[in-house]
Amino acid sequence: MNCTASEADISGHLSFGVAAGIVLVLVIVVVLAVITDLSCYFVNRCGITMCICRSLGRAPGPIPGSQSREKAMEEGERSVTIYSTFISS
């Protein structure tokens, strides 16, 4: 049996393809993690980004409207939602 390509060439190309695939998957996972963390930061004021901002002394203020909700809960007021409006009808 005559082979024109050596086994070293074939395994070298194969390992490069596998390495490129692994790197691509890792990049996608890191990008998704960063997007998730940034969405948590802007919506809930939590996550790794929030920890970094707090350690640098740049933590943002409270979530808009959260103080009024907390105050209403302390006073025992029931929050009216669309779902509860349909139920009471």
C-alpha positions as CSV (number, residue, x, y, z in Angstrom):
1,M,0.0,0.0,0.0
2,N,1.5,3.3,-1.1
3,C,0.5,6.5,0.8
4,T,1.6,9.9,-0.4
5,A,1.0,11.7,2.8
6,S,2.9,10.8,6.0
7,E,1.1,9.9,9.2
8,A,2.7,13.0,10.9
9,D,1.1,15.3,8.4
10,I,-2.3,13.8,8.8
11,S,-2.2,13.9,12.6
12,G,-0.8,17.4,12.6
13,H,-3.8,18.7,10.5
14,L,-6.2,16.7,12.7
15,S,-4.9,18.1,15.9
16,F,-5.1,21.6,14.6
17,G,-8.7,21.2,13.7
18,V,-9.6,19.8,17.1
19,A,-7.7,22.6,18.8
20,A,-9.5,25.2,16.7
21,G,-12.8,23.6,17.6
22,I,-12.0,23.7,21.3
23,V,-10.9,27.3,21.2
24,L,-14.1,28.3,19.3
25,V,-16.3,26.6,21.9
26,L,-14.4,28.3,24.8
27,V,-14.8,31.7,23.1
28,I,-18.5,31.2,22.7
29,V,-18.9,30.1,26.4
30,V,-16.9,33.2,27.6
31,V,-18.9,35.6,25.4
32,L,-22.2,34.1,26.7
33,A,-21.0,34.4,30.3
34,V,-20.1,38.0,29.8
35,I,-23.4,38.8,28.3
36,T,-25.3,37.0,31.1
37,D,-23.2,38.9,33.7
38,L,-23.8,42.3,32.1
39,S,-27.6,41.6,31.9
40,C,-27.6,40.7,35.6
41,Y,-25.6,43.8,36.4
42,F,-28.1,46.2,34.6
43,V,-31.3,44.4,35.7
44,N,-30.7,43.1,39.2
45,R,-27.5,45.0,40.3
46,C,-25.6,41.7,40.9
47,G,-22.9,39.6,39.4
48,I,-19.2,39.8,38.9
49,T,-19.4,43.2,37.3
50,M,-21.2,44.6,40.3
51,C,-18.5,43.1,42.6
52,I,-15.8,44.8,40.6
53,C,-17.7,48.1,40.6
54,R,-18.2,48.0,44.4
55,S,-14.5,47.2,45.0
56,L,-13.6,50.2,42.8
57,G,-16.1,52.4,44.7
58,R,-18.3,52.9,41.6
59,A,-21.4,51.1,42.7
60,P,-24.6,52.5,41.1
61,G,-27.6,53.5,43.2
62,P,-30.6,51.3,43.9
63,I,-32.8,49.9,41.2
64,P,-35.4,52.5,40.2
65,G,-38.8,51.7,41.9
66,S,-37.4,49.2,44.3
67,Q,-37.7,51.4,47.3
68,S,-41.4,52.1,46.7
69,R,-42.0,48.4,46.3
70,E,-40.2,47.6,49.5
71,K,-42.1,50.4,51.4
72,A,-45.4,49.0,50.1
73,M,-44.5,45.5,51.3
74,E,-43.6,46.8,54.7
75,E,-46.9,48.7,55.0
76,G,-48.8,45.5,53.9
77,E,-50.1,46.9,50.7
78,R,-51.0,44.5,48.0
79,S,-49.4,45.1,44.7
80,V,-51.8,45.1,41.8
81,T,-50.7,43.2,38.8
82,I,-52.5,42.4,35.6
83,Y,-52.8,38.7,36.7
84,S,-54.5,39.6,40.0
85,T,-56.8,42.0,38.2
86,F,-58.1,39.2,35.9
87,I,-58.6,36.9,38.9
88,S,-60.7,39.4,40.9
89,S,-62.9,40.0,37.9
